[in-house]
Amino acid sequence: YVALGLGLGIVAEVAFDPECDPGLVKIADGLFPTATSYIAAPRGRFLPGYAHRFIELCRPELEAGIVSRAIGAVPT
């Protein structure tokens, strides 16, 4: 809707790329506090390999065994 001229938008930094969004301009930095993102997982449930791979892409030190123990999917 912003690109169509219908208003303003609040966009996460990771979602804005000046090369991909040439019709948009970032007008201010520092208006909002830095945001922290979390990955949520179901407690006690098996996570498929792709979920573990996604977590490892975000935080390489969180190997599958560490994550499985943290969510209670395997005995500690």
PAKEDREN-225025 format. One record per atom (N, C-alpha, C, O): residue number from 1; atom name; y, z, x. Coordinates in pm, whole numbers, plus 50000, padded with zeros to 5 digits. Each point is the difference from the previous one (the first is absolute). Layout:
@resi: NUM | name: CA | py: Y | pz: Z | px: X
...
//
This chain:
@resi: 1 | name: N | py: 49880 | pz: 50000 | px: 50082
@resi: 1 | name: CA | py: 50120 | pz: 50000 | px: 49918
@resi: 1 | name: C | py: 50126 | pz: 50000 | px: 50086
@resi: 1 | name: O | py: 50102 | pz: 49945 | px: 49960
@resi: 2 | name: N | py: 49890 | pz: 50117 | px: 50158
@resi: 2 | name: CA | py: 50116 | pz: 49998 | px: 50089
@resi: 2 | name: C | py: 50030 | pz: 49857 | px: 50047
@resi: 2 | name: O | py: 50115 | pz: 49955 | px: 49996
@resi: 3 | name: N | py: 49781 | pz: 49975 | px: 50047
@resi: 3 | name: CA | py: 50018 | pz: 49862 | px: 50047
@resi: 3 | name: C | py: 50052 | pz: 49909 | px: 49888
@resi: 3 | name: O | py: 50061 | pz: 49897 | px: 50028
@resi: 4 | name: N | py: 49913 | pz: 50140 | px: 49847
@resi: 4 | name: CA | py: 50048 | pz: 49921 | px: 49887
@resi: 4 | name: C | py: 50143 | pz: 50036 | px: 49959
@resi: 4 | name: O | py: 50056 | pz: 49942 | px: 49907
@resi: 5 | name: N | py: 50002 | pz: 50157 | px: 50165
@resi: 5 | name: CA | py: 50136 | pz: 50041 | px: 49970
@resi: 5 | name: C | py: 50012 | pz: 50096 | px: 49884
@resi: 5 | name: O | py: 50106 | pz: 50014 | px: 49941
@resi: 6 | name: N | py: 49784 | pz: 50054 | px: 50027
@resi: 6 | name: CA | py: 49999 | pz: 50089 | px: 49884
@resi: 6 | name: C | py: 50028 | pz: 50145 | px: 50032
@resi: 6 | name: O | py: 49994 | pz: 50085 | px: 49911
@resi: 7 | name: N | py: 50037 | pz: 49947 | px: 50213
@resi: 7 | name: CA | py: 50032 | pz: 50138 | px: 50032
@resi: 7 | name: C | py: 49970 | pz: 50034 | px: 50144
@resi: 7 | name: O | py: 49982 | pz: 49912 | px: 50085
@resi: 8 | name: N | py: 50013 | pz: 50217 | px: 49941
@resi: 8 | name: CA | py: 49970 | pz: 50054 | px: 50132
@resi: 8 | name: C | py: 49859 | pz: 50053 | px: 50001
@resi: 8 | name: O | py: 49940 | pz: 50022 | px: 49895
@resi: 9 | name: N | py: 50007 | pz: 49999 | px: 50224
@resi: 9 | name: CA | py: 49867 | pz: 50059 | px: 50011
@resi: 9 | name: C | py: 49995 | pz: 50098 | px: 50115
@resi: 9 | name: O | py: 50071 | pz: 49985 | px: 50100
@resi: 10 | name: N | py: 49846 | pz: 50113 | px: 49886
@resi: 10 | name: CA | py: 49969 | pz: 50092 | px: 50110
@resi: 10 | name: C | py: 49865 | pz: 49956 | px: 50052
@resi: 10 | name: O | py: 49901 | pz: 50003 | px: 49927
@resi: 11 | name: N | py: 50096 | pz: 49957 | px: 50198
@resi: 11 | name: CA | py: 49880 | pz: 49939 | px: 50058
@resi: 11 | name: C | py: 49960 | pz: 50077 | px: 50124
@resi: 11 | name: O | py: 50085 | pz: 50032 | px: 50084
@resi: 12 | name: N | py: 49787 | pz: 49998 | px: 49929
@resi: 12 | name: CA | py: 49951 | pz: 50065 | px: 50121
@resi: 12 | name: C | py: 50020 | pz: 49908 | px: 50119
@resi: 12 | name: O | py: 49988 | pz: 49878 | px: 49988
@resi: 13 | name: N | py: 50042 | pz: 50180 | px: 50127
@resi: 13 | name: CA | py: 50024 | pz: 49920 | px: 50120
@resi: 13 | name: C | py: 49885 | pz: 49907 | px: 50031
@resi: 13 | name: O | py: 50022 | pz: 49886 | px: 50042
@resi: 14 | name: N | py: 49855 | pz: 50161 | px: 49938
@resi: 14 | name: CA | py: 49884 | pz: 49916 | px: 50031
@resi: 14 | name: C | py: 49985 | pz: 49883 | px: 49903
@resi: 14 | name: O | py: 49926 | pz: 49906 | px: 50029
@resi: 15 | name: N | py: 50144 | pz: 50099 | px: 49858
@resi: 15 | name: CA | py: 49989 | pz: 49893 | px: 49901
@resi: 15 | name: C | py: 50109 | pz: 49895 | px: 50014
@resi: 15 | name: O | py: 49999 | pz: 49900 | px: 49928
@resi: 16 | name: N | py: 50095 | pz: 50122 | px: 50162
@resi: 16 | name: CA | py: 50112 | pz: 49907 | px: 50016
@resi: 16 | name: C | py: 49992 | pz: 49930 | px: 50135
@resi: 16 | name: O | py: 49991 | pz: 50065 | px: 50104
@resi: 17 | name: N | py: 50014 | pz: 49804 | px: 49892
@resi: 17 | name: CA | py: 49999 | pz: 49919 | px: 50122
@resi: 17 | name: C | py: 50107 | pz: 49892 | px: 49982
@resi: 17 | name: O | py: 49985 | pz: 49911 | px: 49916
@resi: 18 | name: N | py: 50123 | pz: 50096 | px: 50162
@resi: 18 | name: CA | py: 50108 | pz: 49902 | px: 49985
@resi: 18 | name: C | py: 49953 | pz: 49854 | px: 50011
@resi: 18 | name: O | py: 50058 | pz: 49912 | px: 49937
@resi: 19 | name: N | py: 49839 | pz: 50064 | px: 50143
@resi: 19 | name: CA | py: 49949 | pz: 49863 | px: 50014
@resi: 19 | name: C | py: 49927 | pz: 49954 | px: 49874
@resi: 19 | name: O | py: 50009 | pz: 49883 | px: 49962
@resi: 20 | name: N | py: 49920 | pz: 50208 | px: 49973
@resi: 20 | name: CA | py: 49926 | pz: 49965 | px: 49878
@resi: 20 | name: C | py: 50086 | pz: 50011 | px: 49875
@resi: 20 | name: O | py: 49970 | pz: 49941 | px: 49897
@resi: 21 | name: N | py: 50138 | pz: 50136 | px: 50113
@resi: 21 | name: CA | py: 50088 | pz: 50024 | px: 49886
@resi: 21 | name: C | py: 50143 | pz: 49954 | px: 50032
@resi: 21 | name: O | py: 50091 | pz: 50082 | px: 50000
@resi: 22 | name: N | py: 49929 | pz: 49788 | px: 50027
@resi: 22 | name: CA | py: 50132 | pz: 49954 | px: 50044
@resi: 22 | name: C | py: 50110 | pz: 50016 | px: 49895
@resi: 22 | name: O | py: 50119 | pz: 49998 | px: 50034
@resi: 23 | name: N | py: 49844 | pz: 50017 | px: 49841
@resi: 23 | name: CA | py: 50099 | pz: 50016 | px: 49895
@resi: 23 | name: C | py: 50045 | pz: 50143 | px: 49980
@resi: 23 | name: O | py: 50086 | pz: 50027 | px: 49917
@resi: 24 | name: N | py: 49857 | pz: 50066 | px: 50161
@resi: 24 | name: CA | py: 50034 | pz: 50141 | px: 49987
@resi: 24 | name: C | py: 50066 | pz: 50049 | px: 50128
@resi: 24 | name: O | py: 49979 | pz: 49945 | px: 50107
@resi: 25 | name: N | py: 50102 | pz: 50157 | px: 49879
@resi: 25 | name: CA | py: 50062 | pz: 50062 | px: 50116
@resi: 25 | name: C | py: 49990 | pz: 50151 | px: 49988
@resi: 25 | name: O | py: 50020 | pz: 50056 | px: 49892
@resi: 26 | name: N | py: 49949 | pz: 50009 | px: 50218
@resi: 26 | name: CA | py: 49997 | pz: 50147 | px: 50005
@resi: 26 | name: C | py: 50143 | pz: 50045 | px: 50021
@resi: 26 | name: O | py: 50063 | pz: 49962 | px: 50099
@resi: 27 | name: N | py: 49990 | pz: 50119 | px: 49811
@resi: 27 | name: CA | py: 50142 | pz: 50035 | px: 50007
@resi: 27 | name: C | py: 50027 | pz: 50137 | px: 50059
@resi: 27 | name: O | py: 50115 | pz: 50030 | px: 50033
@resi: 28 | name: N | py: 49784 | pz: 50055 | px: 49982
@resi: 28 | name: CA | py: 50027 | pz: 50132 | px: 50056
@resi: 28 | name: C | py: 49873 | pz: 50063 | px: 50055
@resi: 28 | name: O | py: 49892 | pz: 49989 | px: 49941
@resi: 29 | name: N | py: 50123 | pz: 50076 | px: 50170
@resi: 29 | name: CA | py: 49892 | pz: 50082 | px: 50056
@resi: 29 | name: C | py: 50041 | pz: 50146 | px: 49984
@resi: 29 | name: O | py: 50119 | pz: 50031 | px: 49995
@resi: 30 | name: N | py: 49784 | pz: 50056 | px: 49998
@resi: 30 | name: CA | py: 50029 | pz: 50142 | px: 49998
@resi: 30 | name: C | py: 50043 | pz: 50057 | px: 49867
@resi: 30 | name: O | py: 50042 | pz: 50115 | px: 49994
@resi: 31 | name: N | py: 49949 | pz: 49808 | px: 49898
@resi: 31 | name: CA | py: 50036 | pz: 50054 | px: 49869
@resi: 31 | name: C | py: 49895 | pz: 50098 | px: 49949
@resi: 31 | name: O | py: 50031 | pz: 50092 | px: 49925
@resi: 32 | name: N | py: 49845 | pz: 49886 | px: 50116
@resi: 32 | name: CA | py: 49890 | pz: 50083 | px: 49953
@resi: 32 | name: C | py: 49931 | pz: 50063 | px: 50120
@resi: 32 | name: O | py: 50000 | pz: 49942 | px: 50108
@resi: 33 | name: N | py: 49940 | pz: 50174 | px: 49874
@resi: 33 | name: CA | py: 49926 | pz: 50061 | px: 50111
@resi: 33 | name: C | py: 49877 | pz: 49918 | px: 50035
@resi: 33 | name: O | py: 49949 | pz: 49924 | px: 49918
@resi: 34 | name: N | py: 50004 | pz: 50094 | px: 50204
@resi: 34 | name: CA | py: 49877 | pz: 49933 | px: 50042
@resi: 34 | name: C | py: 49886 | pz: 50044 | px: 49910
@resi: 34 | name: O | py: 49985 | pz: 50119 | px: 49972
@resi: 35 | name: N | py: 49936 | pz: 49787 | px: 49984
@resi: 35 | name: CA | py: 49887 | pz: 50030 | px: 49911
@resi: 35 | name: C | py: 49871 | pz: 50006 | px: 50079
@resi: 35 | name: O | py: 49980 | pz: 49925 | px: 50095
@resi: 36 | name: N | py: 49934 | pz: 50165 | px: 49865
@resi: 36 | name: CA | py: 49867 | pz: 50011 | px: 50058
@resi: 36 | name: C | py: 49900 | pz: 49947 | px: 49899
@resi: 36 | name: O | py: 50007 | pz: 50033 | px: 49882
@resi: 37 | name: N | py: 49902 | pz: 49886 | px: 50165
@resi: 37 | name: CA | py: 49896 | pz: 49947 | px: 49912
@resi: 37 | name: C | py: 49868 | pz: 50070 | px: 50030
@resi: 37 | name: O | py: 49975 | pz: 50042 | px: 50113
@resi: 38 | name: N | py: 49943 | pz: 49970 | px: 49787
@resi: 38 | name: CA | py: 49869 | pz: 50063 | px: 50013
@resi: 38 | name: C | py: 49892 | pz: 49905 | px: 49950
@resi: 38 | name: O | py: 50025 | pz: 49914 | px: 49916
@resi: 39 | name: N | py: 49857 | pz: 50103 | px: 50137
@resi: 39 | name: CA | py: 49883 | pz: 49931 | px: 49948
@resi: 39 | name: C | py: 49921 | pz: 50104 | px: 49924
@resi: 39 | name: O | py: 49966 | pz: 50105 | px: 50055
@resi: 40 | name: N | py: 50004 | pz: 49868 | px: 49820
@resi: 40 | name: CA | py: 49923 | pz: 50093 | px: 49918
@resi: 40 | name: C | py: 49858 | pz: 49945 | px: 49985
@resi: 40 | name: O | py: 49980 | pz: 49880 | px: 49986
@resi: 41 | name: N | py: 49923 | pz: 50211 | px: 50016
@resi: 41 | name: CA | py: 49860 | pz: 49961 | px: 49985
@resi: 41 | name: C | py: 49934 | pz: 50097 | px: 49904
@resi: 41 | name: O | py: 50039 | pz: 50117 | px: 49993
@resi: 42 | name: N | py: 49861 | pz: 49837 | px: 49933
@resi: 42 | name: CA | py: 49931 | pz: 50089 | px: 49907
@resi: 42 | name: C | py: 49917 | pz: 50103 | px: 50075
@resi: 42 | name: O | py: 49921 | pz: 49964 | px: 50088
@resi: 43 | name: N | py: 50095 | pz: 50163 | px: 49878
@resi: 43 | name: CA | py: 49927 | pz: 50107 | px: 50066
@resi: 43 | name: C | py: 49850 | pz: 49988 | px: 49971
@resi: 43 | name: O | py: 49959 | pz: 49983 | px: 49885
@resi: 44 | name: N | py: 49962 | pz: 50027 | px: 50221
@resi: 44 | name: CA | py: 49855 | pz: 50002 | px: 49985
@resi: 44 | name: C | py: 49934 | pz: 49868 | px: 49968
@resi: 44 | name: O | py: 49881 | pz: 49996 | px: 49970
@resi: 45 | name: N | py: 50193 | pz: 49896 | px: 50034
@resi: 45 | name: CA | py: 49947 | pz: 49869 | px: 49965
@resi: 45 | name: C | py: 49984 | pz: 49914 | px: 50124
@resi: 45 | name: O | py: 50077 | pz: 50012 | px: 50095
@resi: 46 | name: N | py: 49825 | pz: 49901 | px: 49904
@resi: 46 | name: CA | py: 49978 | pz: 49904 | px: 50108
@resi: 46 | name: C | py: 50113 | pz: 49898 | px: 50002
@resi: 46 | name: O | py: 50040 | pz: 49948 | px: 49895
@resi: 47 | name: N | py: 50012 | pz: 50025 | px: 50224
@resi: 47 | name: CA | py: 50101 | pz: 49894 | px: 50014
@resi: 47 | name: C | py: 49933 | pz: 49877 | px: 50061
@resi: 47 | name: O | py: 49929 | pz: 50013 | px: 50099
@resi: 48 | name: N | py: 50093 | pz: 49871 | px: 49844
@resi: 48 | name: CA | py: 49943 | pz: 49878 | px: 50057
@resi: 48 | name: C | py: 50064 | pz: 49967 | px: 50135
@resi: 48 | name: O | py: 50107 | pz: 50050 | px: 50033
@resi: 49 | name: N | py: 49825 | pz: 49866 | px: 50041
@resi: 49 | name: CA | py: 50045 | pz: 49964 | px: 50134
@resi: 49 | name: C | py: 50142 | pz: 49947 | px: 50004
@resi: 49 | name: O | py: 50075 | pz: 50031 | px: 50093
@resi: 50 | name: N | py: 49964 | pz: 49888 | px: 49808
@resi: 50 | name: CA | py: 50135 | pz: 49944 | px: 50001
@resi: 50 | name: C | py: 50106 | pz: 50109 | px: 49987
@resi: 50 | name: O | py: 50110 | pz: 49987 | px: 50054
@resi: 51 | name: N | py: 49859 | pz: 50121 | px: 49874
@resi: 51 | name: CA | py: 50095 | pz: 50110 | px: 49986
@resi: 51 | name: C | py: 50016 | pz: 50072 | px: 50134
@resi: 51 | name: O | py: 50111 | pz: 50034 | px: 50040
@resi: 52 | name: N | py: 49776 | pz: 49988 | px: 50029
@resi: 52 | name: CA | py: 50008 | pz: 50062 | px: 50133
@resi: 52 | name: C | py: 50077 | pz: 49910 | px: 50096
@resi: 52 | name: O | py: 50078 | pz: 50049 | px: 50082
@resi: 53 | name: N | py: 49901 | pz: 49822 | px: 49909
@resi: 53 | name: CA | py: 50071 | pz: 49907 | px: 50089
@resi: 53 | name: C | py: 50150 | pz: 50003 | px: 49974
@resi: 53 | name: O | py: 50079 | pz: 49996 | px: 50094
@resi: 54 | name: N | py: 49961 | pz: 50012 | px: 49780
@resi: 54 | name: CA | py: 50141 | pz: 50009 | px: 49966
@resi: 54 | name: C | py: 50062 | pz: 50126 | px: 50060
@resi: 54 | name: O | py: 50108 | pz: 49996 | px: 50058
@resi: 55 | name: N | py: 49822 | pz: 50117 | px: 49927
@resi: 55 | name: CA | py: 50049 | pz: 50125 | px: 50056
@resi: 55 | name: C | py: 50013 | pz: 49989 | px: 50152
@resi: 55 | name: O | py: 50099 | pz: 50045 | px: 50057
@resi: 56 | name: N | py: 49801 | pz: 49895 | px: 50007
@resi: 56 | name: CA | py: 50006 | pz: 49984 | px: 50146
@resi: 56 | name: C | py: 50113 | pz: 49907 | px: 50042
@resi: 56 | name: O | py: 50057 | pz: 50018 | px: 50108
@resi: 57 | name: N | py: 49977 | pz: 49883 | px: 49810
@resi: 57 | name: CA | py: 50114 | pz: 49914 | px: 50031
@resi: 57 | name: C | py: 50131 | pz: 50080 | px: 49997
@resi: 57 | name: O | py: 50091 | pz: 49977 | px: 50080
@resi: 58 | name: N | py: 49917 | pz: 50117 | px: 49827
@resi: 58 | name: CA | py: 50120 | pz: 50083 | px: 49988
@resi: 58 | name: C | py: 50006 | pz: 50108 | px: 50107
@resi: 58 | name: O | py: 50105 | pz: 50026 | px: 50057
@resi: 59 | name: N | py: 49781 | pz: 50035 | px: 49969
@resi: 59 | name: CA | py: 49991 | pz: 50110 | px: 50097
@resi: 59 | name: C | py: 49872 | pz: 49984 | px: 50080
@resi: 59 | name: O | py: 49896 | pz: 50051 | px: 49958
@resi: 60 | name: N | py: 50107 | pz: 49878 | px: 50155
@resi: 60 | name: CA | py: 49878 | pz: 49971 | px: 50077
@resi: 60 | name: C | py: 49918 | pz: 50122 | px: 50038
@resi: 60 | name: O | py: 49878 | pz: 49989 | px: 50018
@resi: 61 | name: N | py: 50185 | pz: 50126 | px: 49996
@resi: 61 | name: CA | py: 49925 | pz: 50120 | px: 50039
@resi: 61 | name: C | py: 49914 | pz: 50057 | px: 49887
@resi: 61 | name: O | py: 49917 | pz: 50087 | px: 50024
@resi: 62 | name: N | py: 50102 | pz: 49866 | px: 49853
@resi: 62 | name: CA | py: 49922 | pz: 50050 | px: 49887
@resi: 62 | name: C | py: 49877 | pz: 49913 | px: 49977
@resi: 62 | name: O | py: 49997 | pz: 49914 | px: 49912
@resi: 63 | name: N | py: 49903 | pz: 50109 | px: 50169
@resi: 63 | name: CA | py: 49875 | pz: 49925 | px: 49988
@resi: 63 | name: C | py: 49927 | pz: 50039 | px: 49872
@resi: 63 | name: O | py: 50030 | pz: 50102 | px: 49939
@resi: 64 | name: N | py: 49875 | pz: 49816 | px: 50022
@resi: 64 | name: CA | py: 49928 | pz: 50019 | px: 49873
@resi: 64 | name: C | py: 49940 | pz: 50139 | px: 49987
@resi: 64 | name: O | py: 50009 | pz: 50061 | px: 49894
@resi: 65 | name: N | py: 49929 | pz: 49991 | px: 50211
@resi: 65 | name: CA | py: 49939 | pz: 50132 | px: 49994
@resi: 65 | name: C | py: 50100 | pz: 50110 | px: 49973
@resi: 65 | name: O | py: 49973 | pz: 50092 | px: 49923
@resi: 66 | name: N | py: 50143 | pz: 49898 | px: 50138
@resi: 66 | name: CA | py: 50105 | pz: 50100 | px: 49979
@resi: 66 | name: C | py: 50047 | pz: 49997 | px: 49855
@resi: 66 | name: O | py: 50014 | pz: 50104 | px: 49937
@resi: 67 | name: N | py: 50008 | pz: 49777 | px: 50011
@resi: 67 | name: CA | py: 50047 | pz: 49985 | px: 49862
@resi: 67 | name: C | py: 49893 | pz: 50050 | px: 49902
@resi: 67 | name: O | py: 50032 | pz: 50071 | px: 49905
@resi: 68 | name: N | py: 49843 | pz: 49891 | px: 50118
@resi: 68 | name: CA | py: 49892 | pz: 50042 | px: 49910
@resi: 68 | name: C | py: 49988 | pz: 50152 | px: 49995
@resi: 68 | name: O | py: 49981 | pz: 50057 | px: 49893
@resi: 69 | name: N | py: 50031 | pz: 50008 | px: 50222
@resi: 69 | name: CA | py: 49995 | pz: 50147 | px: 50002
@resi: 69 | name: C | py: 50121 | pz: 50059 | px: 49928
@resi: 69 | name: O | py: 49987 | pz: 50099 | px: 49928
@resi: 70 | name: N | py: 50129 | pz: 49841 | px: 50091
@resi: 70 | name: CA | py: 50122 | pz: 50052 | px: 49939
@resi: 70 | name: C | py: 49995 | pz: 49994 | px: 49847
@resi: 70 | name: O | py: 50053 | pz: 50089 | px: 49934
@resi: 71 | name: N | py: 49886 | pz: 49808 | px: 50011
@resi: 71 | name: CA | py: 49994 | pz: 49989 | px: 49853
@resi: 71 | name: C | py: 49872 | pz: 50062 | px: 49943
@resi: 71 | name: O | py: 49979 | pz: 49999 | px: 49879
@resi: 72 | name: N | py: 49938 | pz: 50055 | px: 50210
@resi: 72 | name: CA | py: 49878 | pz: 50066 | px: 49952
@resi: 72 | name: C | py: 49890 | pz: 49905 | px: 49961
@resi: 72 | name: O | py: 49913 | pz: 50036 | px: 49920
@resi: 73 | name: N | py: 50089 | pz: 49843 | px: 50135
@resi: 73 | name: CA | py: 49898 | pz: 49901 | px: 49965
@resi: 73 | name: C | py: 49872 | pz: 50019 | px: 50080
@resi: 73 | name: O | py: 49895 | pz: 49947 | px: 49963
@resi: 74 | name: N | py: 50113 | pz: 50126 | px: 50147
@resi: 74 | name: CA | py: 49882 | pz: 50031 | px: 50082
@resi: 74 | name: C | py: 50007 | pz: 50147 | px: 50037
@resi: 74 | name: O | py: 50108 | pz: 50057 | px: 50007
@resi: 75 | name: N | py: 49777 | pz: 50006 | px: 50017
@resi: 75 | name: CA | py: 50002 | pz: 50140 | px: 50041
@resi: 75 | name: C | py: 50074 | pz: 50017 | px: 50132
@resi: 75 | name: O | py: 49992 | pz: 49914 | px: 50088
@resi: 76 | name: N | py: 50081 | pz: 50196 | px: 49926
@resi: 76 | name: CA | py: 50072 | pz: 50028 | px: 50125
@resi: 76 | name: C | py: 49912 | pz: 50072 | px: 50099
@resi: 76 | name: O | py: 50045 | pz: 50031 | px: 50110
//
